[in-house]
């Protein structure tokens, strides 16, 4: 799970979230969901991204947010940037 590619993608994702009010709003709203619904929302968006042939590394980073500890770590960075 801690591959260099995934870590780099998570860093990119975190920067994108902190730089975009729309992404930040989505990210924080997803975090308000119960864990099972959060996982479903993340899996839905990553499925849509795969169908749209978007960046596989970014898709992997978003999918990794299903892990509650990892989500909380990204959230801490995002909130610290406010």
Backbone torsions as a table, in degrees:
resi	resn	phi	psi	omega
1	UNK	NA	-28.0	-177.7
2	UNK	-98.5	42.6	178.6
3	UNK	-68.1	151.4	178.1
4	UNK	-56.2	-37.6	179.5
5	UNK	-64.1	-44.1	180.0
6	UNK	-66.1	-43.4	179.8
7	UNK	-62.0	-41.1	178.0
8	UNK	-64.9	-40.2	179.3
9	UNK	-66.5	-39.2	177.2
10	UNK	-64.6	-38.0	176.9
11	UNK	-63.4	-45.1	178.2
12	UNK	-61.8	-44.0	179.0
13	UNK	-61.8	-44.6	179.7
14	UNK	-60.9	-42.6	177.7
15	UNK	-64.1	-41.3	179.1
16	UNK	-63.2	-41.7	179.9
17	UNK	-64.0	-42.7	-178.1
18	UNK	-70.6	-24.1	-178.5
19	UNK	-91.3	-9.1	-175.7
20	UNK	-125.5	118.4	178.4
21	UNK	-61.4	-37.5	-179.6
22	UNK	-65.6	-46.5	177.9
23	UNK	-64.8	-39.9	179.8
24	UNK	-62.7	-42.3	179.7
25	UNK	-62.7	-44.8	178.1
26	UNK	-60.7	-48.0	-177.4
27	UNK	-59.3	-46.4	-178.3
28	UNK	-70.5	-36.3	176.9
29	UNK	-65.3	-41.0	177.1
30	UNK	-59.8	-37.2	-179.9
31	UNK	-67.4	-20.1	178.7
32	UNK	-80.3	-14.9	-178.5
33	UNK	-75.7	152.7	170.0
34	UNK	-58.4	153.9	-172.1
35	UNK	-56.2	-37.4	-179.3
36	UNK	-68.3	-38.3	178.3
37	UNK	-73.0	-34.4	176.1
38	UNK	-62.3	-44.5	179.2
39	UNK	-61.7	-43.2	178.8
40	UNK	-61.4	-42.5	180.0
41	UNK	-64.4	-41.5	179.7
42	UNK	-67.9	-42.3	178.6
43	UNK	-65.1	-35.6	178.2
44	UNK	-64.0	-47.6	-178.1
45	UNK	-67.6	-36.7	179.3
46	UNK	-70.1	-32.8	175.4
47	UNK	-64.3	-44.6	177.5
48	UNK	-61.1	-40.6	179.5
49	UNK	-65.3	-40.0	178.4
50	UNK	-63.1	-42.2	178.4
51	UNK	-64.7	-28.8	179.2
52	UNK	-88.7	6.3	-179.7
53	UNK	54.9	41.3	177.3
54	UNK	-79.6	174.1	-174.6
55	UNK	-55.7	116.3	-179.4
56	UNK	-58.8	-35.4	180.0
57	UNK	-66.4	-39.5	177.8
58	UNK	-67.8	-40.0	176.5
59	UNK	-60.2	-44.2	178.1
60	UNK	-61.1	-40.0	-179.6
61	UNK	-65.3	-43.4	178.5
62	UNK	-65.2	-42.7	178.9
63	UNK	-61.0	-34.0	179.9
64	UNK	-64.2	-19.8	178.5
65	UNK	-67.5	-8.9	173.4
66	UNK	-63.5	-25.6	176.8
67	UNK	-74.8	116.4	-174.4
68	UNK	-58.9	-40.5	-180.0
69	UNK	-65.7	-40.7	179.5
70	UNK	-67.9	-42.8	176.7
71	UNK	-56.6	-47.3	-178.8
72	UNK	-61.9	-36.1	178.1
73	UNK	-66.1	-44.9	178.0
74	UNK	-64.6	-41.9	179.9
75	UNK	-59.6	-40.9	179.0
76	UNK	-59.9	-41.6	178.6
77	UNK	-67.2	-44.7	-179.1
78	UNK	-60.3	-45.8	-179.5
79	UNK	-69.4	-31.4	178.7
80	UNK	-68.2	-25.1	-179.1
81	UNK	-79.5	-13.2	-179.8
82	UNK	-68.5	NA	NA
